Amino acid sequence: CARSVRARRAHGGEGKMAAPTSEGFLVLEPGAAPYGNFPNYSRFHPPEGRVSLLPGGLLRRLFPAAARPLLGLDVGCNSGELSVALYRHLLGLQESKGSLDQPAAGKDLHLLCCDIDPVLIERAQQSSPFPASISFANLDIMDSSSREPFLSSYLSSFGRSTFDIGFCMSVTMWIHLNHGDSGLMEFLAFLSSLCKYLLIEPQPWKCYRAAARRLRKLGRNDFDHFRSLAIKGDMAERITQILTKDCAMELVCCFGSTSWDRSLLLFKSNGSNHEGREPSEQEQ
């Protein structure tokens, strides 16, 4: 979740682990990334597996009358490969293009990407092909004392109070495991209040079990909340229920599932005042 705030504070006395350092990345096993901050995530879940499911011209259909620059928020961006791929796809840019010469329908997009891991954010900043339009920042999205002033400041710089679209790609499980049922609900409520549209990719329950198993195999303490979670089972359905029943959002459509069995769900805030429309069945 990139936003220039500060690194997440290490937890003490609760069995949680701080994000690994850059030196640790050379030796860490996958199970030692308790917040999902894997150093080579895009190698085993390539960005193309997600962006290929999204229809072309999506922003134009969601925001047909928007004249101002569109604002996007990518929570849990890791080292930025997926963020950049989403940006290219949404603006119709070819992979070989390194500039904004041909944004789709003249729509400009400013994408703010944040992550809990400062080392991953530094890597994203160094490799970004669009530094003027994609911002990467180190932010613990669950720390309200950090996120609220930082995000408010970013939005205010554009004269805005909300983002047009938010992205939450394979992040919900890590919020859930580290902050429990109440933390997941708080997280979803916060995103729904801040974004007019929300594209979310929930991890299925089998991923929770696998994450806990990896941690145990390394001899680490279990996730604090894993065994006490009441929100479980079909996580795509459970998250849909939370967003639609508790967060004043509606499910616009499901763009299908990735090859690793994760659905891409698009939600719309019922309280937004924009003039976007949902993609038709033919467009999906």
Disulfide bonds with the S-S distance in Angstrom:
none
